[in-house]
Amino acid sequence: MRPTSHAGRRGALIAAVAALTVTAAGLTGTPLASAATTGCAVSYTVPSTWPGGFGATVVVTNLGDPITNWRLTWNFTAGETVTQYWNATITQSGTTATATNVSYNGSIPTGGTTSFGFNGTGTGAIPTTFTLNGVTCTGGTSTPPSSPPPSTPPPSTPPPSTPPPTTPPPSTGDGPCDIYAAGGTPCVAAHSTTRALYRTYGGRLYQVRRSSDNATRDIGARTAGGPADAAAQDTFCANTTCVITWIYDQSGRGNNLGYQGAGGIGGAVQPATANREAITVGGAKAYSLYIPGNSSYWRDGHLSGVPTGSAPEGMYMVTSGTHVNSGCCFDYGNSETTRRADGAGAMDAINFSTSCWFGGCSGTGPWVQADLEWGLYPGGSQSWNSNQRAFTSKFVTATLKNNGTSRFAIKGSNAQSGSLYTLYDGSLPNGYSPMKKQGAIILGSGGDCCIDNKNQSVGTFYEGAVVAGYPSDATENAVQANVVAAGYR
C-alpha cells in the first residue's frame, strides 16, 4: 500500500427503502403428497438502494406441511437484473428470476422460515406475485382436491408497501449475524475464535495444529450460539505448542480464512500461536487470535458472496486497544484477490492501529480507520479528521460501512460498555467513487501481503463479520449491544 493523490468527485447519497409482505398459499415440497397442506408467506424487502442498483432480502415462511427443497420464482417489473446473491442460487431469463435452495437450507418445517438476498441493477421495484415449486402463492393454506381447482389470476394491482421497522427485531439469544439479517444486511462471512455469531450455530470455529506431530483439531462452539470449547484446545495442545491454521466461516458460504504461509494457502508468513491470550466471554474461557507480527489470514471470496465492485457492504470486528502498533496494516475486511496493492478503491477494510498514514494526526491512537487501498483514511480526505478519537480499552468494537459510490461511515466503541461513536459519516475520498472492491477477505495485514513479503502489524482479533448491503445505524447499534452483552473480560 502506498499514498497517492487523485482528482475525483463526491456523489450525493441516494437512499431508499421499500418493503412488501405477500401472504400466500401454494407452498409445496418436491414431490407433493396427494393431500399435502400448502401455504406460505413471502417477505420481499429492499433495505438499500444506490445510483443504478439495489439490495433485496427475501424471507419465505412455510405455513403448510414440511418441505425438503424449494424453488421461488417471480417477475421483475422495471428491468432489474440480479448481479450477486447469497443463501440461494439465482438464475434469470428475461424478467423472470428463479431462486433455488443451496445445500444447507432446502428443508423448511411447518412454521419455519428460510431467507436469501441479492444485489441487482435497476430501481428495485417490488414484484407482485411469487410462485414456490411451481404453485402460485395466493394466500392462506389449502389441501389439494382430487381434481385441480380453476386457476386464479394474480391481483391487478400490487398491495401497498409497508416500510421496514427502524430498529431490527432481534430476539433473546440472537447473535450479531442474526441481527444483521433482521436488518436486511446478512453476513456473507462470520469469523470468531471466541464464540458463535448466530444463535443456532454450533459448528467449528477454528482449527489448531500442534507442533509435536502436526496433527490438527477443529475447535467448535460448546453449544449452539455459545462460546468456544477452549477445554478441547487445552487438552489437544497439552505439553506442546499449537498454532491457528484456519478460522472457519459461520455464515455457511465457505469463506474460511487460512494463514498466508507454507502449509496454509501459501505465502511468506506464519500462523499465530493458539494460546497467546486467554480471555472470557459469556463467563467461559476462550482464546483470541493474537497476532504479534508476521501472521495474516486470507480468503478469495469473490465467488462466495463477498461484495465486489461498487456493491454496498458493511463489517465489524472486536479487537483490542492494548495490543497495537503503527506497522502496515492490521485490517479486517474486503481486500484484493491478487494479494497486491491494485489501486484506490480495491480495498474496503477496517484498520485498527496507531498508523498516521497521511500525517497531521492528533494524539497517538489507536484509531479506527478505513483502509481503502493506497491510504488509511481517518475520514473523508487525507486531512486529519478532528472527530477521530483513540480507543485504548482492552476490548474495542470497530465498524465500517460503504455504499460503494458516495458514502462511508466509521464507528468505534469500548466493547464492554457504551454505544458506538460515529467517527465519520460522509462522502468517499476523492478518487474512490465508485469503489472497485475485488471480494477477498483479509485479517491481520494489508491487502498487499503476504505472497513474498512480511506483515509488519500486530493486533488481536476476537470476532467479526462482513455483510452484504449498507447496514442501518439501528442495526449497528444492536450489534454493539450484543457485543457488550457477550461479556468480554
C-alpha positions as MATLAB code, in Angstrom:
seq = 'MRPTSHAGRRGALIAAVAALTVTAAGLTGTPLASAATTGCAVSYTVPSTWPGGFGATVVVTNLGDPITNWRLTWNFTAGETVTQYWNATITQSGTTATATNVSYNGSIPTGGTTSFGFNGTGTGAIPTTFTLNGVTCTGGTSTPPSSPPPSTPPPSTPPPSTPPPTTPPPSTGDGPCDIYAAGGTPCVAAHSTTRALYRTYGGRLYQVRRSSDNATRDIGARTAGGPADAAAQDTFCANTTCVITWIYDQSGRGNNLGYQGAGGIGGAVQPATANREAITVGGAKAYSLYIPGNSSYWRDGHLSGVPTGSAPEGMYMVTSGTHVNSGCCFDYGNSETTRRADGAGAMDAINFSTSCWFGGCSGTGPWVQADLEWGLYPGGSQSWNSNQRAFTSKFVTATLKNNGTSRFAIKGSNAQSGSLYTLYDGSLPNGYSPMKKQGAIILGSGGDCCIDNKNQSVGTFYEGAVVAGYPSDATENAVQANVVAAGYR';
ca = [
       0.000    0.000    0.000;
       1.234    3.493   -0.757;
      -0.195    7.020   -0.523;
      -1.412    8.694   -3.673;
      -3.341   11.720   -4.810;
      -6.348   11.568   -7.128;
      -8.745   14.088   -8.603;
     -12.295   12.888   -8.047;
     -15.832   13.802   -7.276;
     -18.212   13.436   -4.459;
     -21.606   11.979   -5.242;
     -24.793   12.540   -3.382;
     -26.238    9.614   -1.470;
     -29.411    8.167   -2.830;
     -31.113    6.059   -0.195;
     -34.491    4.425   -0.295;
     -36.197    1.612    1.496;
     -39.085   -0.408    0.197;
     -40.834   -3.433    1.618;
     -43.554   -5.859    0.644;
     -45.071   -8.763    2.515;
     -47.058  -11.275    0.489;
     -49.130  -13.864    2.349;
     -49.641  -16.782    0.084;
     -50.858  -20.312   -0.446;
     -49.221  -22.792   -2.706;
     -46.062  -23.757   -0.810;
     -45.164  -27.230   -1.930;
     -42.456  -29.754   -1.472;
     -40.910  -31.727   -4.270;
     -42.725  -34.037   -4.727;
     -46.093  -33.225   -3.119;
     -48.086  -35.816   -1.226;
     -51.566  -36.155   -2.654;
     -53.178  -34.452    0.349;
     -50.395  -32.140    1.462;
     -51.411  -28.910    3.158;
     -49.794  -25.996    1.390;
     -49.277  -22.342    2.239;
     -46.581  -19.732    2.660;
     -45.749  -16.106    3.360;
     -43.145  -14.211    1.338;
     -41.500  -11.018    2.582;
     -39.550   -9.137   -0.099;
     -37.720   -6.042    1.141;
     -35.358   -3.547   -0.462;
     -33.431   -2.147    2.527;
     -30.850   -0.262    0.474;
     -30.537    1.461   -2.896;
     -27.788    3.376   -4.637;
     -27.472    5.040   -8.034;
     -28.303    2.324  -10.573;
     -28.698   -0.527   -8.099;
     -30.350   -2.000   -5.024;
     -30.079   -4.769   -2.433;
     -33.009   -7.087   -1.641;
     -33.798   -9.588    1.114;
     -36.408  -12.332    0.681;
     -37.867  -14.352    3.575;
     -40.115  -17.363    2.928;
     -42.264  -18.750    5.777;
     -43.727  -22.239    5.383;
     -47.351  -22.347    6.560;
     -48.011  -25.814    5.171;
     -46.523  -29.294    5.516;
     -42.705  -29.586    5.744;
     -40.750  -29.353    2.503;
     -37.247  -30.563    1.647;
     -36.413  -28.481   -1.442;
     -37.717  -25.176   -2.723;
     -37.754  -23.005   -5.822;
     -39.124  -19.456   -5.704;
     -39.950  -17.610   -8.945;
     -41.022  -14.018   -9.565;
     -41.033  -11.427  -12.347;
     -39.181   -8.134  -12.207;
     -41.325   -5.226  -13.365;
     -38.787   -2.493  -14.164;
     -35.943   -4.208  -15.987;
     -33.965   -5.254  -12.904;
     -31.022   -7.660  -13.250;
     -29.532   -9.791  -10.453;
     -25.771   -9.287  -10.085;
     -24.909  -11.012   -6.772;
     -26.747  -13.418   -4.472;
     -26.279  -15.358   -1.235;
     -28.045  -18.223    0.613;
     -29.627  -19.283   -2.702;
     -28.737  -19.851   -6.343;
     -30.496  -17.341   -8.583;
     -30.925  -17.617  -12.346;
     -32.665  -15.106  -14.592;
     -34.279  -15.360  -18.014;
     -35.587  -12.034  -19.255;
     -37.702  -10.573  -16.464;
     -38.182  -13.922  -14.699;
     -35.920  -14.737  -11.752;
     -35.753  -18.115  -10.010;
     -34.091  -18.758   -6.653;
     -33.374  -22.334   -5.560;
     -32.139  -23.583   -2.215;
     -28.498  -24.355   -1.545;
     -27.270  -27.460    0.264;
     -27.851  -26.216    3.798;
     -31.291  -24.572    3.607;
     -33.516  -26.797    1.480;
     -35.684  -28.057    4.356;
     -38.325  -25.769    5.845;
     -40.506  -27.222    8.631;
     -44.068  -26.123    9.226;
     -43.893  -22.610   10.623;
     -40.211  -22.340    9.711;
     -38.502  -19.778    7.540;
     -35.616  -19.504    5.121;
     -34.096  -16.349    3.703;
     -31.788  -15.243    0.925;
     -30.626  -11.988   -0.577;
     -29.239  -10.441   -3.711;
     -27.949   -7.245   -5.269;
     -29.184   -6.032   -8.619;
     -29.168   -3.237  -11.141;
     -32.254   -1.096  -11.643;
     -34.680    0.715   -9.360;
     -35.634   -2.187   -7.078;
     -39.361   -2.138   -7.855;
     -41.352   -4.633   -5.772;
     -42.589   -7.816   -7.519;
     -46.280   -8.559   -7.006;
     -46.525  -12.325   -7.477;
     -44.423  -15.269   -6.303;
     -44.622  -18.977   -7.045;
     -42.982  -21.642   -4.924;
     -42.195  -25.006   -6.500;
     -44.449  -24.125   -9.429;
     -47.545  -23.184   -7.419;
     -48.765  -19.597   -7.319;
     -48.817  -18.108   -3.829;
     -52.366  -16.820   -3.333;
     -52.937  -16.647    0.440;
     -53.779  -18.914    3.360;
     -53.389  -22.689    3.403;
     -55.168  -25.386    1.464;
     -55.353  -29.128    0.884;
     -55.402  -30.026   -2.846;
     -58.679  -31.608   -4.063;
     -58.688  -34.728   -6.222;
     -59.061  -32.595   -9.366;
     -57.176  -29.373   -9.981;
     -59.040  -26.170   -8.984;
     -59.500  -23.433  -11.558;
     -56.629  -21.024  -11.750;
     -56.967  -17.574  -10.217;
     -55.332  -14.590  -11.896;
     -52.914  -12.512   -9.843;
     -54.198   -9.254   -8.368;
     -54.409   -6.398  -10.864;
     -52.644   -4.003   -8.504;
     -49.881   -4.699   -6.002;
     -50.627   -4.436   -2.280;
     -49.441   -1.285   -0.568;
     -45.832   -1.101    0.537;
     -45.040   -1.209    4.241;
     -41.846    0.455    5.429;
     -39.478   -1.745    7.422;
     -39.048   -1.098   11.142;
     -36.434    1.480   12.100;
     -34.955   -0.976   14.605;
     -34.275   -4.641   13.758;
     -36.228   -7.149   15.855;
     -33.596   -9.429   17.398;
     -34.964  -11.976   19.861;
     -33.328  -13.176   23.043;
     -30.258  -15.225   22.190;
     -29.640  -13.676   18.773;
     -26.044  -13.312   17.650;
     -24.549  -10.451   15.626;
     -25.317  -12.154   12.306;
     -28.949  -12.762   13.301;
     -29.172   -9.035   13.990;
     -27.619   -8.122   10.652;
     -30.007  -10.482    8.837;
     -33.010   -8.974   10.622;
     -31.846   -5.581    9.400;
     -31.718   -6.756    5.778;
     -27.915   -6.961    5.559;
     -26.973  -10.636    6.013;
     -23.497  -11.813    6.915;
     -21.588  -13.279    3.979;
     -18.629  -14.130    6.214;
     -18.545  -14.540   10.006;
     -15.357  -15.315   11.936;
     -14.517  -15.754   15.596;
     -12.208  -17.778   17.820;
     -14.277  -16.936   20.895;
     -17.978  -17.607   20.232;
     -20.740  -18.452   17.766;
     -22.117  -15.416   15.917;
     -25.531  -16.964   15.156;
     -27.926  -18.203   17.831;
     -28.250  -21.594   16.076;
     -24.601  -22.075   15.110;
     -22.883  -24.874   16.994;
     -20.217  -25.897   14.477;
     -16.487  -25.433   14.163;
     -14.895  -22.046   14.836;
     -11.199  -22.584   14.067;
      -8.523  -25.227   13.601;
      -5.336  -25.702   15.595;
      -2.217  -27.658   14.649;
       0.212  -28.940   17.255;
       3.948  -28.982   16.769;
       4.627  -32.356   18.345;
       3.109  -34.404   15.490;
       1.474  -31.837   13.117;
      -1.946  -33.248   13.961;
      -4.897  -30.872   13.659;
      -8.095  -30.399   15.648;
     -11.183  -28.331   14.899;
     -12.366  -26.276   17.869;
     -16.101  -25.682   17.903;
     -18.712  -23.917   19.980;
     -19.632  -25.585   23.250;
     -23.332  -25.125   22.488;
     -25.367  -23.571   19.689;
     -24.873  -19.827   19.954;
     -22.344  -20.343   22.748;
     -18.660  -19.760   23.481;
     -15.730  -21.700   22.038;
     -14.701  -25.030   23.550;
     -11.378  -23.851   24.972;
     -11.074  -27.039   27.029;
     -10.841  -29.068   23.809;
      -7.885  -26.927   22.708;
      -6.226  -27.213   26.125;
      -6.471  -30.998   26.029;
      -5.260  -31.330   22.447;
      -2.373  -28.888   22.923;
      -1.227  -30.089   26.354;
       2.561  -30.311   26.698;
       3.163  -28.922   23.216;
       2.649  -25.787   21.119;
      -0.322  -25.173   18.845;
      -0.944  -22.634   16.076;
      -4.213  -21.482   14.466;
      -4.299  -22.657   10.863;
      -7.884  -21.912    9.822;
     -10.674  -19.621   11.036;
     -13.959  -21.037    9.799;
     -16.801  -19.054    8.267;
     -20.023  -19.451   10.254;
     -22.250  -17.976    7.508;
     -22.337  -21.219    5.525;
     -20.751  -19.621    2.481;
     -17.364  -21.293    2.952;
     -15.343  -18.100    3.408;
     -12.811  -19.772    5.677;
      -9.611  -17.839    6.405;
      -6.295  -19.680    6.021;
      -2.908  -18.379    7.074;
      -0.733  -16.946    4.325;
       2.225  -19.272    4.629;
       3.678  -22.668    3.775;
       1.218  -25.348    4.816;
      -1.626  -22.832    4.631;
      -2.772  -21.017    1.499;
       0.824  -20.187    0.570;
       2.898  -17.122    1.296;
       5.673  -15.776    3.459;
       4.207  -15.552    6.979;
       3.492  -17.893    9.874;
       0.294  -18.945   11.652;
      -0.424  -17.315   15.009;
       0.204  -19.206   18.239;
      -3.101  -20.516   19.561;
      -2.783  -19.800   23.282;
      -1.062  -16.420   23.489;
      -4.099  -14.788   25.084;
      -6.905  -16.381   27.098;
      -9.991  -14.287   27.867;
     -13.557  -14.999   28.984;
     -16.750  -14.418   27.033;
     -20.165  -15.390   28.297;
     -18.419  -16.425   31.503;
     -16.388  -19.098   29.700;
     -12.709  -19.314   28.793;
     -11.785  -18.636   25.163;
      -8.663  -17.812   23.135;
      -8.103  -14.846   20.846;
      -6.327  -14.707   17.517;
      -3.286  -12.874   18.856;
      -1.024  -11.640   16.056;
       2.404  -10.493   17.304;
       3.570   -9.716   13.760;
       4.335  -11.847   10.711;
       0.904  -13.551   10.674;
      -2.020  -12.968    8.341;
      -5.146  -14.819    7.138;
      -6.897  -14.544    3.761;
      -9.675  -15.897    1.552;
     -10.743  -15.211   -2.029;
     -14.496  -14.780   -1.548;
     -15.495  -13.017   -4.747;
     -17.472  -16.084   -5.903;
     -18.995  -16.833   -2.494;
     -20.956  -13.729   -1.637;
     -18.355  -11.120   -0.656;
     -19.378   -7.814   -2.308;
     -17.356   -6.708   -5.315;
     -17.051   -3.525   -7.381;
     -19.349   -0.774   -6.134;
     -21.800   -3.061   -4.298;
     -22.548   -1.823   -0.761;
     -21.186   -3.649    2.252;
     -20.601   -3.339    5.986;
     -18.412   -5.027    8.585;
     -17.483   -5.060   12.231;
     -14.782   -6.546   14.395;
     -13.942   -6.806   18.072;
     -10.252   -6.141   18.648;
      -8.001   -4.850   21.441;
      -6.737   -1.352   22.203;
      -3.811   -2.714   24.227;
      -2.039   -4.718   21.519;
      -1.343   -2.405   18.576;
       1.444   -0.765   16.584;
       1.942    1.523   13.602;
       3.019   -1.179   11.155;
       1.069   -1.718    7.974;
      -1.666   -2.786    8.370;
      -3.860   -4.558   10.925;
      -7.031   -4.910    8.810;
     -10.232   -6.941    8.642;
     -12.492   -6.730    5.614;
     -12.609   -6.664    1.818;
      -9.271   -6.956    0.014;
      -7.574   -7.840   -3.255;
      -7.877  -11.287   -4.794;
      -4.389  -10.706   -6.249;
      -2.823  -10.029   -2.823;
      -1.269   -6.907   -4.368;
      -1.942   -3.168   -3.927;
      -4.121   -2.749   -7.017;
      -5.186    0.872   -6.640;
      -7.603    3.238   -4.947;
     -10.870    1.543   -4.002;
      -9.597   -2.023   -4.382;
      -9.949   -2.499   -0.611;
     -12.678   -1.735    1.905;
     -11.456   -2.874    5.313;
     -11.401   -1.787    8.940;
      -7.938   -0.750   10.112;
      -7.104   -0.546   13.816;
      -3.650    0.764   14.615;
      -1.544    3.754   15.632;
      -0.611    4.396   11.999;
      -0.894    8.048   10.931;
      -0.798    7.441    7.178;
      -1.100   10.969    5.824;
       0.401   12.819    8.799;
      -1.044   15.572   10.952;
      -2.717   13.216   13.428;
      -3.788   14.368   16.864;
      -2.573   12.114   19.660;
      -1.082    8.649   19.416;
      -4.145    6.412   18.877;
      -5.002    3.662   18.335;
      -7.688    4.714   15.883;
     -10.412    3.039   13.833;
      -9.765    3.982   10.194;
     -10.765    2.761    6.737;
      -8.196    1.006    4.559;
      -9.484    1.801    1.074;
      -6.124    0.928   -0.538;
      -3.409    3.476   -1.165;
      -4.212    5.014    2.193;
      -5.644    4.639    5.700;
      -8.455    7.182    5.877;
      -9.494    8.704    9.235;
     -12.394   10.418    7.436;
     -13.348   11.702    4.014;
      -9.967   13.061    2.950;
      -6.227   12.836    3.565;
      -6.513   15.614    6.150;
      -6.837   14.588    9.774;
     -10.427   14.123   10.915;
     -10.895   16.181   14.091;
     -13.775   13.905   15.116;
     -11.400   10.953   15.455;
     -10.668    9.590   18.918;
      -8.370    6.942   20.359;
      -9.742    3.653   21.703;
      -7.372    2.288   24.344;
      -9.672   -0.098   26.197;
      -8.872   -3.801   26.426;
     -11.753   -4.654   24.073;
     -12.796   -2.396   21.174;
     -15.674   -2.613   18.698;
     -14.935   -1.169   15.231;
     -17.383   -0.823   12.324;
     -17.158    0.312    8.711;
     -19.847    0.587    6.044;
     -19.556    1.797    2.454;
     -22.330    2.179   -0.126;
     -19.734    1.829   -2.883;
     -20.479    5.036   -4.738;
     -20.761    8.067   -2.488;
     -20.816    7.436    1.259;
     -18.992    5.593    4.016;
     -19.070    5.646    7.814;
     -16.570    4.680   10.541;
     -17.565    3.983   14.157;
     -15.917    2.675   17.306;
     -16.602    1.946   20.957;
     -15.484    0.178   24.088;
     -16.703   -3.394   23.545;
     -17.536   -3.787   27.234;
     -19.867   -0.813   27.647;
     -21.462    2.155   25.932;
     -22.723    2.932   22.454;
     -20.956    3.297   19.133;
     -19.318    6.653   18.487;
     -19.566    7.971   14.917;
     -16.088    8.996   13.837;
     -17.071    9.849   10.263;
     -20.197    9.618    8.112;
     -19.986   11.332    4.753;
     -18.587   11.368    1.239;
     -15.935    8.993   -0.034;
     -12.464   10.492   -0.546;
     -11.607   11.926   -3.949;
     -10.647    9.150   -6.350;
     -12.642    6.429   -4.562;
     -16.016    6.731   -6.272;
     -17.012    4.233   -7.423;
     -15.287    1.628   -5.295;
     -13.519   -1.227   -7.097;
     -13.640   -3.974   -4.476;
     -12.285   -7.372   -5.503;
     -14.030   -9.548   -2.896;
     -11.231  -11.246   -0.973;
     -11.179  -11.143    2.840;
      -8.088  -10.104    4.800;
      -7.414  -10.465    8.522;
      -4.298   -9.205   10.269;
      -2.459   -7.430    7.442;
      -2.855   -5.117    4.465;
      -4.050   -6.292    1.080;
      -0.575   -6.465   -0.468;
       0.621   -9.091    1.992;
       1.913  -11.799    2.103;
       2.882  -13.658   -1.057;
       6.542  -12.760   -0.767;
       6.672  -10.095    1.955;
       6.208   -9.960    5.722;
       3.391   -8.497    7.778;
       4.542   -5.521    9.842;
       1.440   -5.081   12.007;
       0.366   -6.508   15.355;
      -3.154   -6.822   16.691;
      -5.801   -9.009   18.292;
      -8.972  -10.406   16.741;
     -11.874  -11.848   18.717;
     -14.773  -11.782   16.264;
     -16.034  -10.045   13.136;
     -18.269  -10.301   10.093;
     -18.655   -8.919    6.573;
     -22.221   -8.204    5.416;
     -23.887   -7.539    2.081;
     -25.684   -4.210    1.893;
     -25.394   -0.961    3.823;
     -26.351   -1.609    7.487;
     -28.606    0.874    9.231;
     -27.404    2.735   12.300;
     -30.034    0.848   14.316;
     -28.595   -2.483   13.177;
     -25.055   -1.469   14.091;
     -26.227   -0.215   17.478;
     -27.927   -3.559   18.121;
     -24.720   -5.412   17.221;
     -22.762   -3.254   19.668;
     -25.338   -4.022   22.384;
     -24.921   -7.714   21.640;
     -21.137   -7.490   21.926;
     -21.425   -5.692   25.267;
     -23.889   -8.331   26.487;
     -21.476  -11.098   25.468;
     -19.362  -10.046   28.429;
     -15.790   -9.928   27.177;
     -13.413   -9.991   30.133;
];
